[in-house]
Amino acid sequence: MSLLQSATEVRERAYAPYSRFKVGVALRTPSGAVHVGCNVENVAYPEGTCAEAGAIAAMVAAGETVISEVLVIADSPDPVPPCGGCRQKIAEFAAQDVKVTLCTTDGKEMVMTVAELLPGVFTAAHMERT
């Protein structure tokens, strides 16, 4: 199954009764496994979970920690990038040259790299002392 098909299908299962803005994410790991996530809202708005975070959690729960490709889909006039926190989450598990595809439900697509998605990424190297 393609990343687009996987993300499209999981998007339909999003729990978004407040915003009605459903997001689906599919990511592939070097093993070829595909992990998916959808947004899950909560009436206490900040307590919801982004689709990207859900897909990453599923990947880690499956025993993998490297992302080789990401696809995000939402019903929006233009492709929707991940929020700032999810950009950092993706960068934790993906190399700077990993492809990130942003899609709309009506077929628009934008492709970028993790480096383009999050310039100036904060990494573990910033925490090292010499």
N, C-alpha and C positions, 0 to 999 in steps of 0.2 A: 504494500500500500504506500502511496506517495505521502510526503509530508503534508502537501496541500489537502489531500483527501482526509488524512488523519486529523489535522487541525480543524478542518471544516466540520467533521463529524463530532468532535469533542466540543466545539463551540456551541453546538445545539444543546448540549447538556449543561451549559453554564447556568449558574443560579444568580440571576441578576434582576430580582423583582423591583428594585428601587431605581436603578439607572436604566434598566432595560438595554444595557450596552454589553452584549455578549462578546467575549474574546476567547479564541482558541489558539493553542500553541502546540506544535509538534517539534520535537528535537530528535536528532539522530546522533548516536554515539559511534565511535570507531568500530565497534562490534557489528554495527548495522542495525542494532535495536532502535526502535522508535518509542519515545515516551511522550505522553500528552498531558495537557493541563488546561483547565478552563477557569475563568474567574468565578469566585464564590463570594457573594456579598453578604453583609450582615446588617441588621437594622442599626447597629452601632458602627456607622460607616468605616472608621479607620480599622476596624477589626476584620475586614474582608481579606481575601487572598487573590492576588493576581494570577492570571493563567500561566505566566512564565515561571513564577515561584512553584506552582503546582507541578508543572512538567519537570522542573529541576528536582523537586522532592521525590517524584516518582522514579527519576533516573537514579538518584542516590539510594533510594529504598531498594532498587533492583541490583545494587552493588556496583554501579558505574559512576565515574566522576569526571568524565571528559565529554564535552559537547563537540561534535564535528560539523553540525549544521542546525540552524534554527529557522522556523517559519511561524509567523504570527498572522492571524486573520481576524478582522472585525468588520462589522457592517458600518462603514464610514465612507464619506465622499472621497477621502484620500487615505492611503496606507497609514496605519497608526503605529508609531514606534513604542517600545516598552517604556514604562515610567523610569525615572532615574534610579530607583532602588533595584528594579529588575535588570536594568542595564549593568549595574554593578554585580548582581547575582550571575548573570550570563558570563561576564568577564572573569568571574572566579573559576569557571569551569571550561572556558573556551579560549583558544589562542586568538591573538589579535587579528589574524587573517581569516578567521572562520566566517563563513557566509551567513548573513541574516536577511531573510526575505520577509518583507512586510506586504500583506495582501489585503484587498477589500473583497467583500462578497460579490461584487459585480465585476471582478477580474483585473482591477488595477494592481500593479505590482511595483515594488521598489526594492532593489537589492543593494546591500551594503555590507561592510565588514564590521566585526566587533570594534575594531579601532575607530572606524568612522562613527559608529553608534555611540561610543563613549571615549572621546579623546581625553587624554590626561587621566587615564584610569588609575585608581588607587590600588596598589598591589602589596603583597607581603613584603616585598623588597623595601617599601617605605618604612617598615617597622624594624628593619635590621640596623643594628649599631655596628660601627666599624671599630 
